[in-house]
Amino acid sequence: MKIKVLYFASLREARGADSDSAELPAPATVADLLKTLRAGPLSEIEESLFSSLLVAVNQTVSSAEQVIVEGDEVALFPPMTGG
């Protein structure tokens, strides 16, 4: 199945793109998608940053166990800092 992945902030800069598509076998979870991205397009991202991503599926904040289906949009946000 095909999933649209959106990158924000430093992830977008590191990836050099604001979005990608990912192919996953069905059924899949957010954790499955992250594992696929970690092995591929996001392999250069520092592990500490990668492990603390905020993930939204179809504009709803989601956990790693969230099931994703064909056509879903998954947005990845790095941790925010500031004051």
MMTF fields as JSON, N, C-alpha, C and O atoms, coordinates in Angstrom:
{
  "mmtfVersion": "1.0.0",
  "mmtfProducer": "UNKNOWN",
  "numBonds": 331,
  "numAtoms": 332,
  "numGroups": 83,
  "numChains": 1,
  "numModels": 1,
  "chainsPerModel": [1],
  "groupsPerChain": [83],
  "chainIdList": ["A"],
  "bondAtomList": [4, 2, 8, 6, 12, 10, 16, 14, 20, 18, 24, 22, 28, 26, 32, 30, 36, 34, 40, 38, 44, 42, 48, 46, 52, 50, 56, 54, 60, 58, 64, 62, 68, 66, 72, 70, 76, 74, 80, 78, 84, 82, 88, 86, 92, 90, 96, 94, 100, 98, 104, 102, 108, 106, 112, 110, 116, 114, 120, 118, 124, 122, 128, 126, 132, 130, 136, 134, 140, 138, 144, 142, 148, 146, 152, 150, 156, 154, 160, 158, 164, 162, 168, 166, 172, 170, 176, 174, 180, 178, 184, 182, 188, 186, 192, 190, 196, 194, 200, 198, 204, 202, 208, 206, 212, 210, 216, 214, 220, 218, 224, 222, 228, 226, 232, 230, 236, 234, 240, 238, 244, 242, 248, 246, 252, 250, 256, 254, 260, 258, 264, 262, 268, 266, 272, 270, 276, 274, 280, 278, 284, 282, 288, 286, 292, 290, 296, 294, 300, 298, 304, 302, 308, 306, 312, 310, 316, 314, 320, 318, 324, 322, 328, 326],
  "bondOrderList": [1, 1, 1, 1, 1, 1, 1, 1, 1, 1, 1, 1, 1, 1, 1, 1, 1, 1, 1, 1, 1, 1, 1, 1, 1, 1, 1, 1, 1, 1, 1, 1, 1, 1, 1, 1, 1, 1, 1, 1, 1, 1, 1, 1, 1, 1, 1, 1, 1, 1, 1, 1, 1, 1, 1, 1, 1, 1, 1, 1, 1, 1, 1, 1, 1, 1, 1, 1, 1, 1, 1, 1, 1, 1, 1, 1, 1, 1, 1, 1, 1, 1],
  "groupList": [{"groupName": "MET", "atomNameList": ["N", "CA", "C", "O"], "elementList": ["N", "C", "C", "O"], "formalChargeList": [0, 0, 0, 0], "bondAtomList": [1, 0, 2, 1, 3, 2], "bondOrderList": [1, 1, 2], "singleLetterCode": "M", "chemCompType": "L-PEPTIDE LINKING"}, {"groupName": "LYS", "atomNameList": ["N", "CA", "C", "O"], "elementList": ["N", "C", "C", "O"], "formalChargeList": [0, 0, 0, 0], "bondAtomList": [1, 0, 2, 1, 3, 2], "bondOrderList": [1, 1, 2], "singleLetterCode": "K", "chemCompType": "L-PEPTIDE LINKING"}, {"groupName": "ILE", "atomNameList": ["N", "CA", "C", "O"], "elementList": ["N", "C", "C", "O"], "formalChargeList": [0, 0, 0, 0], "bondAtomList": [1, 0, 2, 1, 3, 2], "bondOrderList": [1, 1, 2], "singleLetterCode": "I", "chemCompType": "L-PEPTIDE LINKING"}, {"groupName": "VAL", "atomNameList": ["N", "CA", "C", "O"], "elementList": ["N", "C", "C", "O"], "formalChargeList": [0, 0, 0, 0], "bondAtomList": [1, 0, 2, 1, 3, 2], "bondOrderList": [1, 1, 2], "singleLetterCode": "V", "chemCompType": "L-PEPTIDE LINKING"}, {"groupName": "LEU", "atomNameList": ["N", "CA", "C", "O"], "elementList": ["N", "C", "C", "O"], "formalChargeList": [0, 0, 0, 0], "bondAtomList": [1, 0, 2, 1, 3, 2], "bondOrderList": [1, 1, 2], "singleLetterCode": "L", "chemCompType": "L-PEPTIDE LINKING"}, {"groupName": "TYR", "atomNameList": ["N", "CA", "C", "O"], "elementList": ["N", "C", "C", "O"], "formalChargeList": [0, 0, 0, 0], "bondAtomList": [1, 0, 2, 1, 3, 2], "bondOrderList": [1, 1, 2], "singleLetterCode": "Y", "chemCompType": "L-PEPTIDE LINKING"}, {"groupName": "PHE", "atomNameList": ["N", "CA", "C", "O"], "elementList": ["N", "C", "C", "O"], "formalChargeList": [0, 0, 0, 0], "bondAtomList": [1, 0, 2, 1, 3, 2], "bondOrderList": [1, 1, 2], "singleLetterCode": "F", "chemCompType": "L-PEPTIDE LINKING"}, {"groupName": "ALA", "atomNameList": ["N", "CA", "C", "O"], "elementList": ["N", "C", "C", "O"], "formalChargeList": [0, 0, 0, 0], "bondAtomList": [1, 0, 2, 1, 3, 2], "bondOrderList": [1, 1, 2], "singleLetterCode": "A", "chemCompType": "L-PEPTIDE LINKING"}, {"groupName": "SER", "atomNameList": ["N", "CA", "C", "O"], "elementList": ["N", "C", "C", "O"], "formalChargeList": [0, 0, 0, 0], "bondAtomList": [1, 0, 2, 1, 3, 2], "bondOrderList": [1, 1, 2], "singleLetterCode": "S", "chemCompType": "L-PEPTIDE LINKING"}, {"groupName": "ARG", "atomNameList": ["N", "CA", "C", "O"], "elementList": ["N", "C", "C", "O"], "formalChargeList": [0, 0, 0, 0], "bondAtomList": [1, 0, 2, 1, 3, 2], "bondOrderList": [1, 1, 2], "singleLetterCode": "R", "chemCompType": "L-PEPTIDE LINKING"}, {"groupName": "GLU", "atomNameList": ["N", "CA", "C", "O"], "elementList": ["N", "C", "C", "O"], "formalChargeList": [0, 0, 0, 0], "bondAtomList": [1, 0, 2, 1, 3, 2], "bondOrderList": [1, 1, 2], "singleLetterCode": "E", "chemCompType": "L-PEPTIDE LINKING"}, {"groupName": "GLY", "atomNameList": ["N", "CA", "C", "O"], "elementList": ["N", "C", "C", "O"], "formalChargeList": [0, 0, 0, 0], "bondAtomList": [1, 0, 2, 1, 3, 2], "bondOrderList": [1, 1, 2], "singleLetterCode": "G", "chemCompType": "PEPTIDE LINKING"}, {"groupName": "ASP", "atomNameList": ["N", "CA", "C", "O"], "elementList": ["N", "C", "C", "O"], "formalChargeList": [0, 0, 0, 0], "bondAtomList": [1, 0, 2, 1, 3, 2], "bondOrderList": [1, 1, 2], "singleLetterCode": "D", "chemCompType": "L-PEPTIDE LINKING"}, {"groupName": "PRO", "atomNameList": ["N", "CA", "C", "O"], "elementList": ["N", "C", "C", "O"], "formalChargeList": [0, 0, 0, 0], "bondAtomList": [1, 0, 2, 1, 3, 2], "bondOrderList": [1, 1, 2], "singleLetterCode": "P", "chemCompType": "L-PEPTIDE LINKING"}, {"groupName": "THR", "atomNameList": ["N", "CA", "C", "O"], "elementList": ["N", "C", "C", "O"], "formalChargeList": [0, 0, 0, 0], "bondAtomList": [1, 0, 2, 1, 3, 2], "bondOrderList": [1, 1, 2], "singleLetterCode": "T", "chemCompType": "L-PEPTIDE LINKING"}, {"groupName": "ASN", "atomNameList": ["N", "CA", "C", "O"], "elementList": ["N", "C", "C", "O"], "formalChargeList": [0, 0, 0, 0], "bondAtomList": [1, 0, 2, 1, 3, 2], "bondOrderList": [1, 1, 2], "singleLetterCode": "N", "chemCompType": "L-PEPTIDE LINKING"}, {"groupName": "GLN", "atomNameList": ["N", "CA", "C", "O"], "elementList": ["N", "C", "C", "O"], "formalChargeList": [0, 0, 0, 0], "bondAtomList": [1, 0, 2, 1, 3, 2], "bondOrderList": [1, 1, 2], "singleLetterCode": "Q", "chemCompType": "L-PEPTIDE LINKING"}],
  "groupTypeList": [0, 1, 2, 1, 3, 4, 5, 6, 7, 8, 4, 9, 10, 7, 9, 11, 7, 12, 8, 12, 8, 7, 10, 4, 13, 7, 13, 7, 14, 3, 7, 12, 4, 4, 1, 14, 4, 9, 7, 11, 13, 4, 8, 10, 2, 10, 10, 8, 4, 6, 8, 8, 4, 4, 3, 7, 3, 15, 16, 14, 3, 8, 8, 7, 10, 16, 3, 2, 3, 10, 11, 12, 10, 3, 7, 4, 6, 13, 13, 0, 14, 11, 11],
  "groupIdList": [1, 2, 3, 4, 5, 6, 7, 8, 9, 10, 11, 12, 13, 14, 15, 16, 17, 18, 19, 20, 21, 22, 23, 24, 25, 26, 27, 28, 29, 30, 31, 32, 33, 34, 35, 36, 37, 38, 39, 40, 41, 42, 43, 44, 45, 46, 47, 48, 49, 50, 51, 52, 53, 54, 55, 56, 57, 58, 59, 60, 61, 62, 63, 64, 65, 66, 67, 68, 69, 70, 71, 72, 73, 74, 75, 76, 77, 78, 79, 80, 81, 82, 83],
  "secStructList": [7, 3, 3, 3, 3, 3, 3, 7, 6, 2, 2, 2, 2, 2, 2, 6, 1, 1, 3, 3, 3, 3, 3, 7, 7, 1, 1, 3, 3, 2, 2, 2, 2, 2, 2, 2, 2, 2, 2, 6, 6, 6, 6, 6, 1, 7, 2, 2, 2, 2, 6, 6, 7, 3, 3, 3, 3, 6, 6, 3, 3, 3, 7, 6, 6, 7, 3, 3, 7, 6, 6, 7, 3, 3, 3, 3, 3, 7, 7, 7, 7, 7, 7],
  "xCoordList": [0.841, 0.0, 0.888, 2.035, 0.35, 1.107, 0.627, -0.572, 1.598, 1.343, 2.065, 3.207, 1.418, 2.074, 2.697, 2.043, 3.967, 4.699, 5.073, 5.666, 4.716, 5.046, 6.123, 6.057, 7.114, 8.207, 8.102, 7.773, 8.382, 8.317, 9.62, 10.347, 9.893, 11.018, 12.348, 12.648, 13.144, 14.484, 14.451, 15.415, 13.374, 13.258, 13.18, 13.802, 12.413, 12.293, 13.658, 14.041, 14.382, 15.71, 16.668, 17.409, 16.658, 17.559, 17.22, 18.117, 15.958, 15.507, 15.675, 15.862, 15.607, 15.688, 14.397, 14.379, 13.317, 12.001, 10.937, 11.175, 9.764, 8.694, 7.779, 6.942, 7.934, 7.103, 7.741, 8.62, 7.271, 7.656, 6.436, 5.417, 6.558, 5.575, 6.331, 7.5, 5.662, 6.276, 5.38, 4.155, 5.992, 5.275, 5.431, 6.544, 4.303, 4.291, 3.352, 2.357, 3.659, 2.68, 1.527, 1.733, 0.331, -0.832, -1.026, -0.769, -1.456, -1.688, -0.369, 0.626, -0.374, 0.838, 0.468, -0.667, 1.454, 1.275, 2.251, 3.117, 2.09, 3.033, 4.44, 5.395, 4.578, 5.897, 6.51, 7.713, 5.701, 6.194, 6.693, 7.746, 5.936, 6.338, 7.644, 8.546, 7.758, 8.98, 10.183, 11.274, 9.992, 11.086, 11.524, 12.719, 10.562, 10.867, 11.599, 12.576, 11.133, 11.781, 13.177, 14.092, 13.344, 14.648, 15.672, 16.852, 15.231, 16.129, 16.364, 17.287, 15.546, 15.64, 15.847, 16.941, 14.804, 14.973, 15.438, 16.017, 15.202, 15.615, 16.791, 16.996, 17.552, 18.658, 19.744, 20.504, 19.826, 20.852, 20.434, 21.256, 19.165, 18.662, 19.199, 19.196, 19.649, 20.189, 19.13, 17.966, 19.53, 18.593, 17.831, 16.637, 18.496, 17.802, 16.672, 15.624, 16.868, 15.813, 14.709, 13.523, 15.111, 14.148, 13.239, 12.042, 13.798, 13.009, 12.043, 11.194, 12.154, 11.26, 10.325, 9.838, 10.081, 9.197, 7.75, 7.286, 7.064, 5.62, 5.027, 5.428, 4.082, 3.504, 2.003, 1.306, 1.517, 0.082, -0.366, 0.244, -1.429, -2.026, -3.323, -4.229, -3.396, -4.568, -4.924, -6.088, -3.894, -4.001, -4.45, -4.965, -4.254, -4.556, -3.304, -2.76, -2.842, -1.652, -1.886, -2.934, -0.878, -1.046, 0.125, 1.222, -0.121, 0.917, 1.542, 1.086, 2.586, 3.273, 2.373, 2.587, 1.372, 0.484, -0.658, -1.406, -0.791, -1.869, -1.766, -0.705, -2.858, -2.91, -3.046, -3.828, -2.279, -2.387, -2.833, -2.522, -3.572, -4.128, -3.766, -3.305, -3.98, -3.723, -4.28, -5.438, -3.438, -3.875, -3.767, -4.003, -3.412, -3.257, -2.124, -1.202, -2.225, -1.188, -0.572, -1.271, 0.734, 1.428, 2.41, 3.294, 2.247, 3.114, 4.09, 3.711, 5.348, 6.397, 6.942, 7.37, 6.919, 7.389, 8.517, 8.361, 9.66, 10.717, 10.31, 9.384, 10.992, 10.669, 10.91, 11.849, 10.056, 10.168, 10.919, 10.794, 11.698, 12.389, 12.148, 11.638, 12.498, 12.35, 11.793, 11.604, 11.539, 11.049, 10.23, 9.741],
  "yCoordList": [-1.171, 0.0, 1.236, 1.191, 2.326, 3.565, 4.569, 4.8, 5.168, 6.147, 7.434, 7.395, 8.566, 9.859, 10.291, 10.256, 10.699, 11.115, 12.585, 12.98, 13.391, 14.817, 15.073, 14.545, 15.885, 16.236, 17.702, 18.551, 17.996, 19.369, 19.756, 18.91, 21.063, 21.68, 21.038, 20.908, 20.637, 20.116, 18.807, 18.492, 18.05, 16.831, 17.183, 16.527, 18.223, 18.668, 19.123, 18.818, 19.852, 20.318, 19.154, 19.121, 18.207, 17.061, 16.185, 15.664, 16.024, 15.179, 15.895, 15.255, 17.237, 17.986, 17.947, 18.225, 17.601, 17.52, 17.682, 17.393, 18.145, 18.287, 17.077, 16.973, 16.15, 14.942, 13.818, 14.041, 12.623, 11.397, 10.497, 10.782, 9.415, 8.351, 7.106, 6.922, 6.268, 5.038, 3.865, 3.96, 2.769, 1.527, 0.587, 0.308, 0.104, -0.829, -1.978, -1.808, -3.156, -4.238, -3.958, -3.385, -4.355, -4.174, -5.451, -6.532, -5.385, -4.189, -3.637, -4.357, -2.35, -1.71, -0.734, -0.269, -0.442, 0.537, 1.691, 1.64, 2.723, 3.838, 3.31, 3.738, 2.399, 1.827, 1.156, 1.278, 0.454, -0.175, 0.877, 0.712, 1.951, 3.028, 3.652, 3.868, 3.945, 4.556, 3.645, 4.12, 2.355, 1.404, 1.439, 1.412, 1.499, 1.575, 2.871, 2.859, 3.981, 5.266, 5.316, 5.88, 4.733, 4.732, 3.96, 4.311, 2.915, 2.105, 2.723, 2.321, 3.687, 4.267, 5.765, 6.237, 6.53, 7.967, 8.758, 9.832, 8.262, 9.0, 8.338, 8.559, 7.541, 6.807, 7.731, 7.33, 8.943, 9.88, 10.679, 11.382, 10.58, 11.346, 10.74, 9.522, 11.593, 11.153, 10.351, 10.75, 9.242, 8.338, 9.038, 8.794, 9.907, 10.585, 11.471, 11.572, 12.1, 12.907, 12.001, 12.257, 10.955, 10.043, 9.394, 9.233, 9.022, 8.315, 9.22, 8.727, 10.534, 11.448, 12.218, 13.293, 11.676, 12.326, 12.357, 11.438, 13.422, 13.49, 13.076, 13.59, 12.155, 11.615, 11.891, 11.673, 12.376, 12.591, 11.814, 11.913, 11.051, 10.32, 11.026, 11.149, 11.486, 12.227, 13.361, 13.562, 14.092, 15.285, 15.01, 15.9, 13.778, 13.418, 12.81, 11.839, 13.373, 12.847, 11.373, 10.988, 10.56, 9.112, 8.45, 9.006, 7.26, 6.464, 5.523, 5.42, 4.847, 3.891, 2.716, 2.079, 2.423, 1.281, 1.619, 0.73, 2.879, 3.31, 2.561, 2.54, 1.95, 1.272, 2.328, 3.271, 2.156, 3.04, 2.223, 1.038, 2.885, 2.2, 2.958, 4.098, 2.313, 2.9, 4.313, 4.557, 5.243, 6.611, 7.517, 8.72, 6.962, 7.812, 8.813, 8.59, 9.918, 10.94, 10.94, 11.126, 10.731, 10.683, 11.849, 11.972, 12.697, 13.853, 13.591, 13.074, 13.949, 13.746, 15.093, 15.909, 15.314, 16.554, 16.263, 15.41, 16.946, 16.766, 17.425, 18.235, 17.086, 17.732, 19.235, 19.69, 19.979, 21.448, 21.92, 21.349, 22.97, 23.582, 25.081, 25.599, 25.738, 27.179, 27.643, 26.86, 28.922, 29.434, 30.657, 31.213],
  "zCoordList": [0.0, 0.0, 0.0, 0.443, -0.495, -0.616, 0.427, 0.584, 1.144, 2.199, 1.836, 1.379, 2.034, 1.834, 3.16, 4.202, 3.111, 4.3, 4.136, 3.132, 5.143, 5.148, 6.193, 7.303, 5.836, 6.746, 7.136, 6.307, 8.399, 8.877, 9.57, 10.091, 9.56, 10.268, 9.872, 8.685, 10.867, 10.58, 9.787, 9.088, 9.88, 9.068, 7.587, 6.752, 7.269, 5.879, 5.365, 4.236, 6.202, 5.807, 5.604, 4.621, 6.522, 6.428, 5.225, 4.563, 4.947, 3.827, 2.496, 1.462, 2.52, 1.265, 0.476, -0.723, 1.157, 0.517, 1.591, 2.764, 1.183, 2.174, 2.231, 3.127, 1.271, 1.314, 0.5, -0.333, 0.768, 0.063, 0.038, 0.667, -0.696, -0.553, -0.109, -0.446, 0.638, 1.137, 0.788, 0.866, 0.406, 0.121, 1.304, 1.752, 1.802, 2.932, 2.647, 1.943, 3.192, 3.098, 4.058, 5.128, 3.684, 4.555, 5.364, 4.834, 6.587, 7.38, 7.914, 8.006, 8.263, 8.771, 9.882, 9.98, 10.705, 11.781, 11.564, 10.69, 12.374, 12.35, 12.624, 11.975, 13.564, 13.871, 12.642, 12.407, 11.862, 10.634, 9.65, 9.033, 9.509, 8.604, 9.067, 8.258, 10.357, 10.876, 10.67, 10.355, 10.842, 10.616, 9.149, 8.851, 8.247, 6.817, 6.483, 5.734, 7.033, 6.771, 7.37, 6.771, 8.545, 9.228, 8.41, 8.401, 7.724, 6.903, 5.527, 4.819, 5.145, 3.804, 3.812, 4.124, 3.469, 3.262, 4.474, 4.316, 5.667, 6.866, 7.579, 8.773, 6.868, 7.499, 8.045, 8.927, 7.542, 8.0, 9.234, 9.821, 9.63, 10.772, 12.073, 12.252, 12.956, 14.246, 15.017, 15.073, 15.598, 16.293, 17.405, 17.575, 18.169, 19.269, 18.746, 19.384, 17.617, 17.005, 16.474, 16.681, 15.8, 15.181, 16.213, 15.975, 17.354, 18.365, 19.117, 19.859, 18.94, 19.652, 18.713, 19.064, 17.542, 16.579, 17.075, 17.75, 16.726, 16.894, 15.552, 14.508, 15.581, 14.35, 14.331, 15.322, 13.188, 13.007, 11.769, 10.705, 11.926, 10.809, 10.453, 11.278, 9.215, 8.751, 9.716, 10.064, 10.135, 10.973, 12.407, 13.083, 12.864, 14.247, 14.863, 14.336, 15.977, 16.645, 16.965, 17.483, 16.641, 16.726, 17.426, 17.497, 17.94, 18.588, 17.563, 16.424, 17.996, 17.131, 16.757, 15.725, 17.582, 17.327, 16.354, 15.947, 15.99, 15.082, 13.756, 13.133, 13.329, 12.032, 10.941, 11.066, 9.878, 8.718, 7.52, 7.4, 6.633, 5.468, 4.2, 4.249, 3.077, 1.759, 1.682, 2.02, 1.231, 1.032, 2.246, 2.135, 3.417, 4.602, 4.396, 3.612, 5.124, 5.135, 6.537, 7.533, 6.597, 7.874, 7.933, 7.085, 8.938, 9.104, 10.236, 11.286, 10.019, 11.006, 11.455, 10.639, 12.77, 13.366, 14.331, 15.204, 14.207, 15.2, 16.512, 16.536, 17.599, 18.876, 18.779, 18.126, 19.432, 19.41, 20.644, 21.728, 20.458, 21.595, 21.535, 20.541, 22.551, 22.565, 23.891, 24.821, 23.953, 25.217, 25.049, 26.032]
}
